[in-house]
Each structure stands twice: as structure tokens, then as C-alpha cells.
Amino acid sequence: MTALIRKIQNKTKATHHYYTLNNHLKDRYENFLLKFLPRQHAEYRYQRMFKKKLDLTAPVTFSEKLIWLNLFWKHPLKTECGDKYTMRLYVEKLGYGHVLPRLIGVYEHASEIDFGTLPQKFVLKCTHGCGFNIICTSKDTLNVEKAKQQLDAWLKIDYSKSAGELHYASMKPRIICEEFLDDLDGKQPTDFKVFCFNGKANCVFVATDRDPHGHTDKYDFYDFNWNKLPYYKSSLNAGRDYAKPASFDEIIEVAEMLSKPFPFVRMDFYNIRGKAILGEMTFTPSGCMSNDFTDLAQQTFGSLLVLPKPV
């Protein structure tokens, strides 16, 4: 019996090593495609995620069309508005600077930040990628050296090569400091993400239950009459209703005005004490590929997204 157990254990170890090596080789292959062959990388990743071939010749679903835009629609305005600093200049130029969070500082290196002059609460963002945020709720407990090290590490990342979202390639890495936004109860605010197609707002994606790092656990889609839409996996829904934001009309108005030049953009807002505040403009949500959308969402958004000529 002991010999049999050892034999099974050895076989299990060998199988584990095989899959570890196999996954390692897959990761290296995917990284090679990501850096040098973006179309082939998209096809490879799509096949792995959706278990079917990516159709870029006649794309139909939302994910297929987002990937097409990522690969073939390289309009400079998409880069400008995807950059969290130059987006602010675009918004101000169109006369909507009042919906932006207050800008405290702009820096090229973390060493330029004078933390002593910053308020007790603030947000630091690297402008050339996604998720490069430090949310400080109390400067007294912030590890400044660790924050600087993290920011400098983020500044070195070419997000177009790490995530395959090509409009990030020509962005200048910077750090911005913005005011800390919170609800009346002191918690991080709920996100109201407006899906816009050719300058027309279609629905609102509500993201709630954010942790101190800004990660969100629960999501729901709403139409403009504030009825829930079955566009996201039920396991990720909040399981409760949220009130329509007081600034809803302003959110939709601003979203449509700013999104006019784009086949698709997600306009990410907060409702802060009844006022609309724009967080960012998102062109490649979930890296263009999310299997959390329902089939109905893939088909509905796919039909709304009219592809332009390649640029």
C-alpha cells in the first residue's frame, strides 16, 4: 500500500511539473505575441477566453468590435483622452472643466512630489495606464517611501506592451495628484460608467463596494428609467438597488458632449453631493475582452457599435 501511495504521489508531482512548465511556456508565448504581434496576440487571447475564433473581418459582438477598434482605429484623440492628464485638457477645451476633480499637482518623477504640502486625503495616479493609483485616506499613515517606489515602478511600464491596449503606446508617463472624492459617509464613491456609442449614451454601468485600493466587487447595468438590465453575470451583481444619482441628467449631458468623436467610449463619473465629477474616459474596458458580459450584452452593444474606417 505504501509503495502504491508513493507511486501515485510521484505521478501527481510529475503531472504538476508538466502543467507548470506548460503554463510557463504558454505565458512566454503570449508575452512574445503581446510585444511583437498584437493582432495574433488578440486572436490567441480571444480563443483562450471565449473558446472560439476571433472574427476581425466581419466582427459582430461587442468584444470583437472593441478588439477591432484597438487594432485598427488609432485616432490620436483616443490617446489624448485615454491619458488621465491630457484628457483634462480636452475636457477643459470643450468647456466642461467644472466636472473634473481638482488638480493638485503634475509630476514626471515621484521625487518631485512634496508630500508635506499635500492635504490629508488625496489620490495619486500614473496617467499612462490602468490601475496605477494610490488612494490616500490619511497622510499620517501613508508610507511615503513605499508610495514613491510604487509610482516609479509604474512609470517604467509600457502599458501597451503589458496589456495589449495600443492607444497607451505613445502616452507620456506622468503622475497627477487629485483631490480625494468621497460620499457623505466618507466611503469611496460609487462609479457611474456611461456606455456611449457615436456620441449617444445608451446605459449606465454602476460599480459599487470598492475596497481601499479602488477595486470593485459588484456591478449592475441600468437603463435611463433606472431599470436593471441583464447585461452582466448575476454572480457579480450587487443584489440590491441603488438610487438614481441626483446628477444623472448632468452626467448624461456631459457624457454625450464629450463622447461625440468616438465610436465607443465609456465615460466614468461619480456623483459627489449631487454634482457630476468625471473620473476618466475608457476605450478598452477589460482589455476589450470580458466573459462577464452576458450574450445579450455582447449582441446589443455589438449592434450599437458602428465601426469607422481604419486610421
Order of alpha helices (4+ residues) and beta strands (2+ residues): alpha-alpha-alpha-alpha-alpha-beta-beta-beta-alpha-alpha-beta-beta-beta-beta-beta-alpha-beta-beta-alpha
